[in-house]
Amino acid sequence: MVEADSDTDIDLDHFNRQSESTARRPNDDAQQQFSLPQADGGKDAWLFLAAAFLTEGLVWGLPFAFGVFQEYYTHHHPFSENPSGLAIVGTLQTGINYLSGPLMFALFLRSPSIQRPCLIVGVIILCLSMIAASFASKVWHLILTQGVVYGIGSSLVYFPTLAFIQEWFIRRRGLAFGVMWAGSGSFGSIVPLVMNFALKRYGFRTVLRAWAVMVTLLSVPLLKFVKPRVPISANSRSRPVDLHFMRSRVFWVFQFCNTLQGLGYFVPMIYLPSVANSIGSSATAGTGLTVANNLATVVGGIISGWLVDKFEVAVVVAASSACAALACFLAWGLATSFPILVIFALLFGLFAGGYSTSWAGICKEIQHHSVGADPAMVLGMFGFGRGIGSVASGPLSEALLKQRGFAGVSLSYASRYGSLIVFTGTMMAAGGLSGAGRIFGWI
């Protein structure tokens, strides 16, 4: 691997000039300048990152456990009579969040002072969505509440946190993103176990209401630490929304491959419990697959974040995508027993789970070609592409699931999940083409 060129570091001089110009507060009739908290380290930065880690977990813990909910809804009243469309609930939870990225970051540029209020409003909407879902009696009720409304609330919490992290961490941004995004995998490893037990014992109505209460109680103290490094005053000047980076071919190649990767990434997350059930494993075993995948995502995200800070992001993207594709074609495709499914869940989480962490490095690549590109808007656009993949993967995976397995082959390819295996593996490979293109000089 080749050490990353320091010239691709995010526009630090611009950031520092902006910080110096905004780091003033009126004190009676005088203007007193104060020093900003240390970036890339120090007590305040690490407290912020810890709070961001927990906020990430609260936002994504439920979507990462949706496979457990889907398995429960499919086999329990009142949704078991007509479970069609349940997969859409899970993909909307994630997809709407991702799709909101460009709009949210554009609003923050135009009105910086709304970022903190968005956090509070988002927490309220999150809790209301789960309470409303607890009264659902039809699948479309879940689509609206646990899907659409939850996605809106989570985006209002998620994107201010994502914006703040770019102030707290500059040179170690890839690692910071990896640690923050590990929150989703960490909670995604715990929440499915809790939900599997609680759903069986108490039912979905009580579980969703209890989760809403827990999110409220945990969010209140976190709001003290999820804050910008550079203070935002009520009269902060708005900044123009600059999308000139979208004229770059490099951006569109990375974005296209990012969207394809998103099409396949969420499929195992939704169907692993059902796959386990199809080979005779218990519901608890199916939940264990979700836990294994999410635990591996934690490790994969942190490693990927560290790698993109140190090496060329194209190499990281190409290598991790190739390994994720092989995990689908070999481990999942050849799986006939639960232990092999566990191996697949671990490998897929490790190699596919860190893909979005590479966005920090891809932002540097794009800024190298489009000087002055706002990293927040670039991240927002990548989130939008992943959101398209997430939303589309729900109905697309349901359509593929109706197809029969491949005739003339054995193992998992012959099962009703054969088409999903091939589709997911192909999308993982496609996600790495942008990295391969950069390595070989095609883009």
ABEGO torsion letter per residue (X at the ends): XBBBBAAABBBAAAAAAAAAAABBBBBEABBBBBBBBBBGEEAAAAAAAAAAAAAAAAAAAAAAAAAAAAAAAAABOAAAABABGAAAAAAAAAAAAAAAAAAAAAAAAABAAAAAAAAAAAAAAAAAAAAAAAABABAAAAAAAABAAAAAAAAAAAAAAAAAAAAABAAAAAAAAAAAAAAAAAAAAAAAAAAAAAAAAAEAAAAAAAAAAAAAAAAAAAAAABBBABBBBAABBBBBBBAAAAABAAAAAAAAAAAAAAAAAAAAAAAAAAAAAAAGBBAAAAAAAAAAAAAAAAAAAAAAAAAAAABBAAAAAAAAAAAAAAAAAAAAAABABAAAAAAAAAAAAAAAAAAAAAAAAAAAAAAAABBGBBAAAAAAAAAAAAAAAAAAAAAAAAAAAABBBBBGBBEAAABAAAAAAAAAAAAAAAAAAAAAAAAAGAX
